[in-house]
């Protein structure tokens, strides 16, 4: 048996207790329409943290996290036509959709009733190899090396969809709550489109990053932005930020919540928080069209991807630092290859 190293979620628990375990696994074989990827780098997403700590229940025992994997195709299964051996590709969160439900057939495959997700249903990129259906992988812009391409595959794509869901008008005023891997990419797309971005985040390093990227203001998460907002995106998984973010909206503004997990939202006051047609909406996964659009925009702008690399052996440390707001930009596991 040819084996590989992989991190698995055995018993979810507090991240300070290092719940990921490093194991030896057989190198996977690609099936029909699948390619095998030799992983070079994998982004560390807050969803991985929720999985490790049990906020998201694992869909299978000892699943391998990671859904921002970049690597080289080193084997192809039967009937593959899209990628050749040696191609560099990206493996994202969305791994499969049914293609026949009412959502898939109306260009809303992110709401598919029978989806699969990398690093939750299927083994992901915290491993030396993984397999992916060729239709759900992305060709990557040459402008980004492996480490800087990895965060684009979820942080970037989800941030892009959240920006679209927030419906900020051209040259509008956009608030961003939390400023990590996803937010710092979405902010750059927004500014490239003429929006004035106000960042509210508790981490001083994140506020400094926001200012360096061109944010109009950067204050603490508890601070009100300096002007009413046309739209806002909540990236921090903190439900108590929902009321102040809604209150910061001008009439007709929209707050989009970007995360897959959110702590409890306190009771809302209708007159104060929602009246005057303020809207609150969630963001669920993404479509493949979102991914293609964002990757093209990221290369065209081009976005600056702020990364904090970690060796593959330090996966628990990367998640711990993410949990404690010690990561500048996006954390990325780098393989020793």
C-alpha positions in Angstrom: 0.0 0.0 0.0 1.3 3.4 -0.9 0.5 5.7 2.0 0.3 9.4 2.7 0.1 11.6 5.7 -3.3 13.3 6.5 -4.9 15.2 9.4 -8.3 13.9 10.5 -11.0 15.0 12.9 -11.3 12.1 15.3 -12.9 13.6 18.4 -14.0 17.2 17.9 -13.1 19.4 20.8 -11.6 22.8 22.0 -8.9 23.8 19.6 -6.4 24.5 22.4 -6.6 20.7 23.0 -5.4 20.0 19.4 -8.3 17.9 18.2 -6.7 17.1 14.8 -4.8 13.9 14.6 -2.0 13.1 12.1 -2.5 9.6 10.5 -1.2 7.4 7.7 -3.7 6.8 5.0 -3.7 5.0 1.6 -3.2 7.3 -1.3 -6.7 7.6 -2.8 -7.4 6.4 -6.3 -9.5 8.6 -8.6 -12.8 7.2 -9.9 -14.7 8.1 -13.1 -14.4 11.8 -13.9 -12.1 12.3 -10.9 -8.5 13.5 -10.8 -6.0 13.0 -8.0 -4.1 16.1 -6.8 -0.7 16.1 -5.1 -1.3 18.9 -2.7 1.2 21.8 -2.5 -0.7 24.2 -0.2 -4.1 24.3 1.5 -5.8 27.3 3.0 -7.0 27.2 6.6 -10.6 28.3 6.8 -12.8 29.1 9.8 -15.1 26.4 8.6 -12.2 23.9 9.4 -12.1 25.4 12.9 -15.9 24.9 13.3 -15.5 21.3 12.2 -12.5 20.6 14.5 -14.3 22.1 17.5 -17.7 20.4 16.8 -19.7 23.5 15.9 -20.2 21.6 12.6 -20.8 17.9 13.1 -18.5 15.9 10.9 -20.5 14.2 8.1 -18.2 11.1 8.3 -15.8 9.6 10.8 -12.2 10.8 10.7 -12.8 13.1 7.8 -9.8 15.1 6.5 -10.6 18.9 6.6 -9.4 21.5 4.1 -11.2 22.9 1.1 -8.7 25.5 -0.3 -6.3 23.0 -1.8 -3.8 23.8 -4.6 -1.8 21.2 -6.3 -0.8 19.3 -9.4 -2.9 16.6 -11.1 -0.8 13.4 -10.9 -3.4 10.8 -11.9 -6.7 10.7 -13.8 -9.7 8.4 -13.4 -11.7 6.9 -16.3 -13.5 9.3 -18.6 -11.6 12.4 -17.5 -11.4 15.1 -20.2 -10.9 18.5 -18.5 -7.5 18.4 -16.9 -4.2 16.7 -17.9 -1.5 15.3 -15.7 0.8 18.1 -14.6 -2.0 20.8 -14.6 -2.2 23.0 -11.5 -5.7 23.2 -10.2 -7.6 24.3 -7.1 -10.0 22.2 -5.1 -12.8 24.2 -3.4 -15.6 23.7 -0.9 -18.3 22.8 -3.3 -17.6 19.2 -4.4 -20.8 17.9 -5.9 -24.3 18.9 -6.7 -27.2 16.7 -8.0 -27.8 18.8 -11.1 -31.6 17.9 -11.2 -33.2 19.6 -8.2 -35.2 22.9 -8.6 -32.2 24.9 -7.4 -29.6 23.3 -9.6 -31.8 23.8 -12.7 -32.4 27.5 -11.9 -28.7 28.5 -11.5 -28.8 28.2 -7.7 -26.7 25.1 -7.3 -25.3 26.5 -4.0 -28.8 25.6 -2.6 -28.7 22.0 -4.0 -30.8 19.6 -1.9 -28.2 16.8 -2.2 -24.7 18.5 -2.2 -21.3 17.2 -1.1 -18.6 19.4 0.3 -14.8 19.0 0.4 -13.4 18.6 3.9 -16.8 17.8 5.4 -18.5 15.1 3.3 -15.4 14.2 1.4 -11.7 14.1 2.5 -10.1 17.4 1.9 -6.7 19.1 1.5 -5.1 18.6 4.9 -3.4 15.7 3.3 -0.6 14.9 0.8 -3.2 13.8 -1.8 -6.9 14.2 -2.5 -9.3 13.4 -5.3 -11.8 15.7 -6.8 -14.5 15.5 -9.5 -13.0 17.4 -12.5 -16.2 19.5 -13.0 -15.8 21.0 -9.5 -12.1 22.0 -9.7 -10.8 25.3 -11.0 -8.0 26.2 -13.3 -6.0 28.8 -11.4 -4.7 32.2 -12.6 -0.9 32.1 -13.2 -0.6 35.5 -11.4 -0.8 33.7 -8.0 1.6 31.2 -6.6 0.4 28.1 -4.7 0.3 29.8 -1.2 -1.4 32.9 -2.4 -3.9 31.0 -4.7 -5.1 28.8 -1.9 -7.2 31.4 0.1 -8.9 32.4 -3.2 -10.7 29.0 -3.3 -13.1 29.6 -0.4 -12.2 32.8 1.5 -12.2 34.6 -1.8 -15.1 33.0 -3.5 -17.4 33.1 -0.4 -16.4 36.7 0.2 -17.3 37.5 -3.4 -20.7 35.9 -3.1 -21.3 37.7 0.2 -20.5 41.0 -1.5 -23.0 40.2 -4.2 -25.7 39.2 -1.6 -25.1 42.5 0.2 -26.2 44.4 -2.9 -24.1 47.5 -2.3 -24.9 50.0 -5.0 -22.1 51.4 -7.3 -20.0 53.9 -5.3 -21.9 52.9 -2.2 -20.9 52.7 1.4 -20.0 49.1 2.6 -19.4 48.0 6.1 -17.3 44.9 6.8 -17.4 43.3 10.3 -14.4 41.1 10.9 -11.3 41.3 8.7 -9.6 38.0 8.1 -8.9 35.8 5.1 -12.3 36.3 3.4 -13.0 39.9 4.3 -9.6 41.3 3.1 -10.2 39.8 -0.4 -13.9 40.9 -0.6 -12.9 44.4 0.5 -10.5 44.7 -2.4 -13.1 43.7 -5.0 -15.5 46.2 -3.4 -13.0 49.0 -3.6 -12.1 48.1 -7.2 -15.8 48.6 -8.0 -15.8 52.0 -6.4 -17.3 51.3 -3.0 -16.2 53.1 0.1 -15.3 50.4 2.7 -15.6 50.8 6.4 -14.0 48.0 8.5 -15.1 47.1 12.1 -12.9 44.5 13.7 -11.4 43.8 17.1 -7.8 42.9 16.0 -5.4 45.8 15.7 -3.3 44.1 13.1 -6.5 43.5 11.0 -7.4 47.2 11.3 -3.9 48.1 10.1 -4.2 45.7 7.1 -7.5 47.3 6.2 -6.0 50.8 6.2 -3.1 49.6 4.1 -5.4 48.1 1.5 -7.4 51.4 1.2 -10.3 51.1 3.6 -12.0 54.5 4.2 -12.0 53.7 7.9 -11.0 50.9 10.3 -12.3 50.8 13.8 -13.1 48.4 16.6 -15.9 45.9 16.1 -17.9 47.7 18.8 -17.5 51.1 17.1 -20.1 52.6 14.8 -18.9 53.4 11.3 -18.4 57.1 10.5 -21.3 57.3 8.1 -24.5 55.3 7.4 -24.0 52.2 5.3 -25.7 51.1 2.1 -24.7 47.5 2.8 -22.7 45.4 5.2 -21.1 42.0 5.4 -20.6 40.1 8.7 -17.6 37.8 8.4 -17.0 37.4 12.2 -19.0 34.4 13.5 -20.4 36.6 16.3 -24.2 36.9 16.6 -24.0 39.8 19.0 -22.7 41.9 16.1 -25.9 41.5 14.1 -27.9 44.3 15.9 -25.2 47.0 15.7 -24.5 46.1 12.0 -28.2 46.4 11.2 -28.4 49.7 13.1 -25.4 51.0 11.0 -27.4 50.6 7.8 -29.1 53.4 6.1 -32.7 53.0 4.9 -33.0 50.1 2.5 -29.6 48.7 3.4 -28.8 45.0 3.5 -26.7 43.0 5.9 -25.3 39.7 4.5 -23.9 37.1 7.0 -21.0 35.3 5.3 -20.2 32.4 7.6 -21.5 28.8 7.8 -21.8 29.1 11.6 -22.9 32.0 13.8 -23.2 32.3 17.6 -26.7 33.1 18.9 -28.2 36.4 17.7 -29.8 38.4 20.5 -33.4 39.5 20.1 -33.9 42.2 17.5 -35.9 45.3 18.0 -38.1 45.7 14.9 -38.3 49.5 14.9 -34.6 50.0 15.7 -33.0 47.2 13.7 -35.2 46.2 10.7 -37.7 48.9 10.0 -37.3 51.2 6.9 -36.7 48.1 4.7 -33.4 47.1 6.2 -32.7 43.5 5.2 -30.9 40.6 6.8 -29.8 37.7 4.6 -27.5 34.6 4.8 -24.9 33.3 2.4 -24.9 29.6 1.6 -21.9 28.1 -0.2 -21.4 29.3 -3.8 -22.0 28.4 -7.3 -19.2 27.4 -9.7 -20.1 30.6 -11.7 -19.2 32.6 -8.5 -15.9 30.9 -8.4 -15.0 31.5 -12.1 -16.1 35.2 -11.8 -14.1 35.8 -8.7 -10.9 34.2 -9.9 -11.1 36.2 -13.1 -11.6 39.4 -11.0 -8.9 38.6 -8.6 -6.3 38.3 -11.4 -7.6 41.4 -13.2 -7.6 43.8 -10.2 -5.2 42.1 -9.0 -6.1 41.4 -5.4 -3.3 41.3 -2.8 -3.6 38.1 -0.8 -2.2 38.4 2.7 -1.1 35.0 4.0 0.5 33.5 7.0 2.1 30.2 6.0 2.4 27.2 8.4 4.2 23.9 7.8 1.9 21.0 7.2 2.9 19.5 10.6 1.5 22.6 12.3 -2.2 22.3 11.3 -3.4 22.4 14.9 -1.3 25.5 15.5 -2.8 27.2 12.5 -6.3 26.6 13.6 -5.5 27.6 17.2 -4.0 30.9 16.0 -7.1 31.5 13.8 -9.4 30.9 16.8 -7.5 33.5 18.8 -7.2 36.2 16.1 -3.5 35.7 15.7 -3.5 35.2 11.9 -2.9 38.2 9.6 -4.9 37.6 6.4 -5.3 33.9 5.6 -3.4 31.0 7.2 -2.1 28.4 4.7 -0.6 25.0 5.2 2.4 24.4 3.0 3.5 20.9 2.1 7.1 19.8 2.3 7.5 18.9 -1.3 
